[in-house]
Amino acid sequence: MNQLLSNNDTLYSALLHRDSSFEGVAVVCVKTTGIFCRFTCSARKPKRENVEFMTTPHEALLHGYRPCKVCNPMNYHGSAPEWIAPLLTEINENPAIPLHNQDLRNRGLDPARVSRWFKKNHSMTFQAYLRSLRIGLSFGRLKQGESVTGTAFESGYDSLSGFTESFKRTTRLSPSESRKEQIIYTTRILTPIGPMLAGGTQDGICLLEFVDRRMLETQIKRVTHRLQASVLPGECQHFEALKHQLDEYFAAKRQQFDIPLVLAGTPFQQKVWNLLQSIPYGETRSYKQQAKALGEPAAIRAVARANGDNRISILIPCHRVIGSSGELVGYGGGLWRKQYLLKLESKLPDDYEI
């Protein structure tokens, strides 16, 4: 167990404050009840002497603890709770279905609760999410040459004017103008170290960031500006492979990714990002070594900035670049995630300190 996980003062304080930044770092095991929880669990907090901390749910299970029924620590952080899962399945299978507040009540759901969940997890209301899904499908149909009128009614709209107004409000374009526009579809992908936002076009993945990264909104704006694209939630042809390969990576069953990428950056940034992909699994490089490999040994700071601007985490492994003295520095997803990824790739010992 690393230095952070052996510091019970820090961990117990995180538990008392329900600190979500410790999700993926450890689980809380309660000796008196025999259960283990997330740090964010809403159940009554146990006394300090009745708590111990373990690195993974698997380790807790091996020590005889049972998963808490309140916070479901066996699920990935950010996964949909059971009460809303059937609704998500329904709208993913049929995005054009009209669902109003009474329709939600008929399904045994509280519209206000549904809206709060979508605001928290997707930064938009439920109706805005539905509208974006429908517009995303419409965007694809229009790009394939279908008529505006046919697309409107196939997408669940009752009138052409209502479709046009909704389309403009969501994309800032008229339906006819959208045929020349590129679209970036987005989805959430759950990982052991937190949910990520993936973005993809027909050409490949252009975005993969942790949803709690402070610069996420800025990175999205930079990608859309570079690609001259609109962003909408929806399915991209590359998402299934991305989810599958990330699952294999986190299970230590995959060392390389073969998903097409769209590098939305300057020529220098693209050179740096291509070089990052050449760092072998289980190895690290310093910024100085990266600058030298680019043939620009004096450009250490520029290389570091380009690393920080990497918008496709893990697949472009900027986590494999460390300081010249071996310290972990400069990772937008948080140094604890960088540590986790390098330990997963067997580069760091368990007692490595941040």
C-alpha angles and dihedrals in degrees: 000000000000126000094265094054092049091056102092093179092060094043096046090049089052089052093051091050094042089234107195092195088078092062106121093017099083145331128238116241118198112207097197096055101028094230133119127216146182119263087247096055113138094213120111111287116248125228115272095247089057095057135084129173129226131185101236141013087245091059091048091051091051089055091055100260122140124219116259115252092212101058101018097220091187090070121080114262107267097025117145115266118242094252094064100032096091090052092051091050091050097051093042090055093044113018092171094064111116110233119180130173094275090050089056091048089051086058091052094256130131107231092212091053091048091050092049091052092051092046091052097043103030103021091237139080121266092254091049089051092051090047091051092050091052093047090048091056090045091051090057094048092050091049088055091056102260117149121263092236095050092045092051095056095039088055093059100261120140095209139026092231092054091050093048093049093048092046093052093046092053102039104020086233135098115244091252092050091051093072088079095044127091120226129215111205116206135202138168118248120195120222134172089259098048141296120303132204114229125195126192143173129195087272099054148287113326101169137036115159137149108259093230094056109124094222095049095109091047092049091051090052091050093050093048091048093049094047096035088230142140122235122227134161112251146097125306123193090242099052098084092054091044093054092046095049093046090052089052091047094052089047088056090244098113131053101172134040124218100189117126113251132205109212104206100189146093119292090259092049090049090052090052093046092048089051091050089058090059094062104106122239109268094025134095137204133199124236087248091055090048092051091049092049089053090055091246106098093171094055096082095128093045090052090050091051092049089050089053090050093055105127098187105069122198094004087064095039104216086152087076092068114089138168121286091252092051098258122138111250140161112018119150093205092057131275092259089062091048089052091048093051094048091047089049088055088049096242100119128054119238093252095054110135127215 
